[in-house]
Amino acid sequence: MIEEILPPRVVAVDTRGERLDIELFPEERAALGQAVEKRRREFVTARACAREALARLGLPASPIATGERGEPRWPAGVVGSITHCAGYRGCALARSEELLGVGIDAEPNGPLPAGLLNDVARERERALLARLALVEPSIHWDRLLFCAKEAVYKVWFPLARRWLGFEDALLELDPPAPGTRSGSLRARLLVPGPVVEEKPLTALSGRWLARDGLLFAAIALTRVPR
């Protein structure tokens, strides 16, 4: 599903079920450690999706361990992102010669837990969410904002190698286009960003989708043509 909001240069593989038919590499088993069964199933299924995505890029299966903040450590020449939530696992990959970064996130289309919105949204964003709820009340816009900020972070961290809080990005979400359940998103970074292709990174843009009880956000940071 998430491929609908990603550019063609990104390979996306996702599933609503579980894929437990792969053997983990030693590095992956070390990263998983003594995780509980639920976490183990998420981890293995996400790695299965990642291996299929690598194959579609024409690349061999490689160990995908985790970094200092739990981020996937992709093989050289690859950028990508993994996401999982109840009933969904997905991976999106691209060659680094074509894209600078990819960030995806999936969330259930339900409200954020009570008390969390003020931690996630700035005042201007909360006003936007109220307006969007009047346009399309079937979408839980507070959860979609959270989803979009997670996608922003997943692009940010591999480039900046430092934390980005919810309050450090100001999001705009467009309402769905007529007859659709998708729209665009834009993020303005409120802290100094990493230098990317000789310019500081100040903003990111992408797409969102609401489908089958789930919310998706995806950002693909493209290289400047030379």
C-alpha positions in Angstrom: 0.0 0.0 0.0 2.7 2.5 1.0 4.2 2.4 -2.5 1.2 4.6 -3.6 2.8 7.6 -1.9 6.4 6.9 -2.8 8.2 7.8 -6.1 9.1 5.0 -8.6 12.7 5.0 -7.6 11.8 3.6 -4.2 11.1 -0.1 -3.8 8.5 -0.8 -1.1 7.5 -4.2 0.3 4.8 -4.5 2.9 2.5 -7.1 4.5 -0.6 -7.2 6.7 0.5 -10.6 8.0 3.8 -12.1 9.3 6.8 -13.5 7.4 8.8 -15.7 9.6 10.3 -17.9 6.9 13.8 -16.4 6.9 17.0 -17.2 8.9 18.4 -14.1 10.6 22.1 -13.2 10.1 24.2 -13.4 13.3 24.3 -9.6 13.4 20.5 -9.5 13.3 20.2 -12.1 16.0 22.5 -10.0 18.2 20.4 -6.9 17.6 17.3 -8.7 18.5 18.7 -10.1 21.7 16.3 -11.6 24.2 13.3 -9.7 22.8 9.8 -10.8 23.6 7.9 -12.9 21.1 5.8 -9.9 19.7 9.0 -7.9 19.1 10.7 -10.9 17.5 7.9 -11.4 15.0 7.9 -7.7 14.1 11.7 -7.8 13.7 11.8 -11.0 11.5 8.9 -9.9 9.3 10.4 -6.5 8.7 13.8 -8.1 7.8 11.9 -10.4 5.4 10.4 -7.4 3.7 13.8 -5.7 3.6 15.4 -8.7 1.9 12.7 -8.8 -0.8 13.3 -5.0 -1.3 17.0 -5.5 -1.6 16.4 -8.3 -4.2 14.1 -6.0 -6.2 17.0 -3.5 -6.3 19.2 -6.3 -7.6 21.2 -6.5 -4.4 22.0 -9.6 -2.3 20.6 -10.3 1.1 22.6 -8.6 3.7 22.5 -8.4 7.5 20.4 -5.4 8.8 21.5 -4.7 12.3 20.4 -1.7 14.4 22.2 1.5 15.2 22.5 3.6 18.3 18.9 4.7 18.3 17.4 1.5 16.9 17.6 2.6 13.3 18.2 0.0 10.6 21.8 -0.1 9.4 21.6 -0.5 5.6 24.3 -2.0 3.4 26.5 0.5 1.6 24.8 2.2 -1.3 21.3 1.9 0.1 19.0 4.2 2.0 15.7 3.2 3.5 13.2 2.9 6.3 11.2 0.3 8.2 7.9 0.6 9.9 5.5 -1.6 11.8 2.3 -1.3 13.8 -0.5 -3.6 14.7 -1.4 -5.6 11.6 1.2 -4.0 9.3 4.9 -4.3 8.5 6.7 -2.4 5.7 10.1 -1.5 4.3 11.1 1.1 1.6 14.5 1.2 0.0 16.4 3.1 -2.7 19.9 3.4 -4.0 21.8 6.2 -2.4 23.0 7.4 -5.8 19.4 8.3 -6.6 18.0 9.4 -3.2 19.5 10.9 -0.1 17.0 9.4 2.3 13.7 7.7 2.7 11.4 7.8 5.7 8.1 5.9 6.2 5.8 5.3 9.0 2.4 3.5 9.6 0.0 3.9 12.4 -3.5 2.7 13.2 -6.2 5.3 12.2 -7.2 5.9 15.8 -6.7 8.8 18.2 -3.4 9.4 20.0 -3.4 8.3 23.6 -4.8 10.9 26.0 -2.4 13.6 26.9 0.1 13.0 24.1 -1.0 15.6 21.6 0.6 18.5 23.5 3.9 16.7 23.4 3.6 16.0 19.6 2.0 19.2 18.2 2.8 22.8 18.4 0.0 25.3 18.9 -0.2 26.2 15.2 -0.4 22.4 14.4 -3.2 21.9 16.8 -5.2 24.6 15.2 -4.5 22.9 11.8 -5.7 19.6 13.1 -9.0 21.1 14.3 -9.6 22.6 10.8 -8.8 19.3 9.1 -11.1 17.3 11.4 -14.0 19.5 10.0 -13.1 18.6 6.5 -12.6 14.9 6.9 -13.6 13.6 10.4 -13.0 9.9 9.5 -9.2 10.6 9.7 -7.6 10.9 13.1 -5.4 13.9 12.2 -3.6 13.9 15.5 -2.3 10.4 14.8 -1.5 11.3 11.2 0.6 14.3 12.5 2.5 11.9 14.8 3.0 9.5 11.8 4.3 12.3 9.6 6.8 13.5 12.3 8.1 9.9 12.6 8.7 9.8 8.9 10.6 13.2 9.1 12.8 11.8 11.9 13.6 8.7 9.9 15.0 10.9 7.1 16.7 13.3 9.5 18.6 11.0 11.7 20.8 9.1 9.2 21.9 12.5 7.8 22.2 14.5 11.0 23.1 11.7 13.5 21.4 13.6 16.2 18.0 13.8 17.9 15.1 15.7 16.4 12.2 16.3 18.8 8.5 16.6 17.9 8.8 20.3 18.7 11.7 20.7 16.3 9.6 20.4 13.1 6.5 22.3 12.1 4.2 20.2 9.9 1.6 21.1 7.4 -0.9 18.5 6.2 -3.1 19.1 3.2 -6.6 17.7 3.2 -7.3 14.8 0.9 -7.7 15.6 -2.8 -11.3 15.2 -4.0 -12.2 11.5 -4.3 -9.1 10.3 -2.6 -7.8 9.4 0.8 -4.3 10.9 0.3 -2.6 14.2 0.4 0.7 16.0 0.7 2.7 17.0 3.8 5.5 19.5 4.4 7.9 19.9 7.3 9.8 23.0 8.2 12.8 22.2 10.4 13.1 24.6 13.4 16.6 23.6 14.3 19.8 23.8 12.2 19.9 20.8 9.8 22.7 18.9 8.4 24.5 20.1 5.2 23.2 18.1 2.3 24.6 18.6 -1.2 26.4 21.8 0.1 23.2 23.3 1.6 21.6 23.1 5.0 18.6 20.9 5.2 15.7 23.2 6.2 12.5 21.4 4.9 11.1 18.1 3.8 8.1 17.1 1.9 6.1 14.0 1.2 2.7 12.3 1.0 0.2 10.7 3.4 -2.4 8.0 2.8 -5.4 6.7 4.8 -6.4 3.2 3.9 -7.9 0.1 5.4 -7.8 1.4 9.0 -4.2 2.6 8.7 -2.4 5.9 8.2 0.8 6.2 6.2 3.4 8.9 5.8 6.3 8.8 3.4 9.2 11.1 2.5 11.8 10.6 -0.2 14.6 13.1 -0.3 15.8 13.3 -3.8 19.2 14.4 -5.1 19.6 17.6 -7.1 20.1 16.7 -10.8 23.6 17.6 -12.0 
